[in-house]
Amino acid sequence: MGQVEESITHSTLVKASPEKVYDAITTAEALDGWFTEGAEVELRSGGHIKFRWRNWGADKVSSDDGGPVIEAERPKRFVFKWFPAGQEYSTTVEMDFEPAEEGTIIRLRESGYRDDPQSKRAMLACAVGWGEALTLLKFYVEHGHRY
């Protein structure tokens, strides 16, 4: 089965240092501060990341997801694989942290979706989800607390 050629991409400016933004995404304590409950991160190439949500959002979603860490280069780049929206295959999530005059630009790219109707629905859901997640991250880092 083929893959969708397009990728999910988002860019967000966070008014903080690359180190602070990187740590907010790559440490379990910080992830639990703005996004998850009970996250686990083994922050090294060959390590593992696990996201855990309990009664998340308006629909009270409870879910676990995660996969291997491919790259962990603080504060420049973080790459992992995961199984989005219950798919039976993994996609690759790449995050680059670029210093900017006002703080840090996070450039996110997720790729590897299969070219079938179920996978395309999952891709749309994740495209929306990543936009929401980066907005929540921005709020947490800039204001010091969950939304």
N, C-alpha and C positions, 0 to 999 in steps of 0.2 A: 504494500500500500504506500502511496506517495505521501509527501509532506506538503503542507501549505507553504508557499514561497514567502508570504508575508510574515512579519514578526510583530509582536506587541512591543511598542516603544512608548516610553514616557520620560520626560525631563522635568525636574522640579528644583527650584532654588530654595535652599534652606539657609537661613541666616545664622550659620555656626561654622566652626572649623571642620575640615574633612575628617579629622580624628573623632570628633564628637558625633558627627552624622554616621560615620562608619560603625562606631561602637553601638549606636542606637539600633542598628540593623543586625549586628553580628554577635551580640551578647544576649544570653537568655534573660538576664535581669532586665535589660532595657526593652527587649521585645515584649516582655510581660508588662512593662510600664505603659505601653501604648497599643498593643496589638493582640497579644496571645495570653494564655494562662497555662503555665507549665512548659514553656518552650525549652528545648535542649539544643545546645550548640557545642560541637567539638570543632573549634576554629583552626583548622589546618587543612591543607590539601590532603584528601583521603579521609577527612573527618566526616561528620554527619550533622545535619540540621533537622530539627523536628519542630514543626509548628503545631500547637494544640489550641483549639478554640472551644469554649464552653458557653452556650447560650449567647452567641455572638450576634450583635446587630438586631435589627427589628424583627427578623425571622427566627431569632434564637437558635442559630446554627451551632451544632456541636460536631467537630471534625478534627482529625489529625492528618497531617501531611508532612512530607519531608523527603530527604534523600541525601546523597553524598555531596560533600563540599569538594569542588573541583579546584578553585583558586581562592586564596585568602591572603591578600597583600594589603595590609593596613598602611595607610588610609586610602589606597588608590582603587582597589578592585576586589570584588567579591562575586564568586560564581558558584552556583549549586544546581543540582537537578532535583526535580520533584514530580509528583504525579497529580497534576491539577484537576480539580473538579471530578475526582474519582476515576480518572482515566487509567487504563491498564499499561500505559507507557509513560516514560518521563519526557519532560521538556527541560530546556536549559534556561536558567535565569542568570543574566549577567548584569552586574551593577558597577558602574564606574563613578568615581567621586572626583570631580574636577574643582580645584580651588577657583573661586571667583572673587571679584572685588567685594561683593556683598556677603560672601559666605561660601557655600558649596553647591555645585550643581550635581544632582544625582541623575545619571543617565541609565535607565533601565531598559533591557531588551530581553524578551522571552521568545524562544523559538523552538521548533521541533514538533509542532502540532500536525497530526495526521490530516489528510485531505478526505474527510468523510463528514456527514452531517452532525453526528454526536460530538466529534472533536472540534468542529467549527463553533458549535454552541458553547463548548467549554472555553474556547479561545475568546469568544465575546465576553463571557462571564469574567474571565481573568483580566481582560483588558480593562473592564470597568473596575474590577477589584483592585488592580494595581494602582489605578488613579486614586481610589479611595485610600488605599494603604499609604501611598506617598503623602497625601494630604494629612492623614493622621500623624505620620512620622514628623512632618514639618511642624505641626502644632505642638507635638510633644517636645521636640528638641528646642523650639523657639520659646515655648511658654513653661516648660518644666513639669507638665502634668498631662494626663489623658484628657481627651476632648471633653 
